[in-house]
């Protein structure tokens, strides 16, 4: 289900979601800071509720996904989506 342009929510296996050749990122508290990475034009960013399981993070890592720390203060997906969206908007203005 598309919640907002480019933002999808739903249930699926990680194996299904990693297909498609997109650069992949996932929220991880020990990952690189969002402001320190370069996001490509098309990418997938994985969030879990309340967070991704260690097993899902491990699977994503095996497929080349990079852990990214979006915020120390906010952990809920709805807040993380807003932060990521605002970050992407700022990149388009530069």
C-alpha positions in Angstrom: 0.0 0.0 0.0 1.4 3.4 -1.0 0.9 5.8 2.0 2.5 8.8 0.4 4.4 9.3 -2.9 7.3 6.8 -2.7 6.4 5.5 0.8 5.0 2.0 0.9 3.9 -0.1 3.9 2.9 -3.7 4.1 3.8 -7.2 5.1 6.2 -9.2 3.0 9.2 -11.3 3.5 12.6 -9.7 3.3 13.6 -12.0 0.5 10.8 -10.5 -1.6 11.7 -6.9 -0.8 15.4 -7.1 -1.7 14.8 -7.9 -5.3 15.0 -5.2 -7.9 18.5 -3.9 -8.0 17.9 -0.9 -5.7 20.6 0.4 -3.3 19.3 -0.6 0.2 19.5 0.9 3.6 18.0 0.0 6.9 17.6 1.8 10.2 20.2 0.6 12.7 21.3 2.5 15.9 24.9 1.6 15.2 24.9 2.5 11.5 26.4 5.5 9.7 24.7 8.9 10.4 22.0 9.8 7.8 23.8 13.1 7.1 27.1 11.2 6.3 25.8 9.0 3.6 25.0 9.7 -0.1 21.5 8.5 -1.0 21.1 7.6 -4.7 18.1 8.8 -6.7 16.3 5.4 -6.3 16.7 3.4 -3.1 14.9 1.3 -0.5 15.0 2.1 3.1 13.8 -0.6 5.5 12.1 0.2 8.8 10.6 -2.2 11.3 8.0 -1.7 14.0 9.1 -1.1 16.7 12.4 -1.9 15.1 13.9 -4.4 12.7 14.8 -7.7 14.2 18.4 -8.8 14.4 17.5 -11.6 11.9 16.1 -9.1 9.4 19.0 -6.8 9.8 21.4 -9.7 9.2 19.5 -10.8 6.0 19.6 -7.2 4.7 23.3 -6.9 5.4 23.9 -10.2 3.4 22.1 -8.5 0.5 24.4 -5.4 0.7 22.1 -3.1 2.7 23.8 -0.5 4.8 22.8 0.3 8.4 21.9 4.0 8.8 21.3 5.8 12.1 18.5 8.3 11.4 17.9 9.7 14.9 18.9 8.9 18.4 15.8 10.6 19.9 13.1 9.0 17.6 12.6 5.3 17.0 9.1 5.0 15.7 8.8 4.5 12.0 6.3 7.4 11.5 8.9 9.9 12.9 11.8 8.2 11.0 9.9 8.5 7.7 9.4 12.2 8.2 13.1 12.7 9.0 14.2 10.7 6.0 11.7 12.5 3.7 12.9 15.9 4.9 16.5 14.9 4.4 15.7 13.8 0.8 13.8 17.1 0.1 16.8 19.1 1.3 19.1 17.1 -1.0 16.9 18.0 -4.0 17.2 21.7 -3.2 21.0 21.7 -3.1 
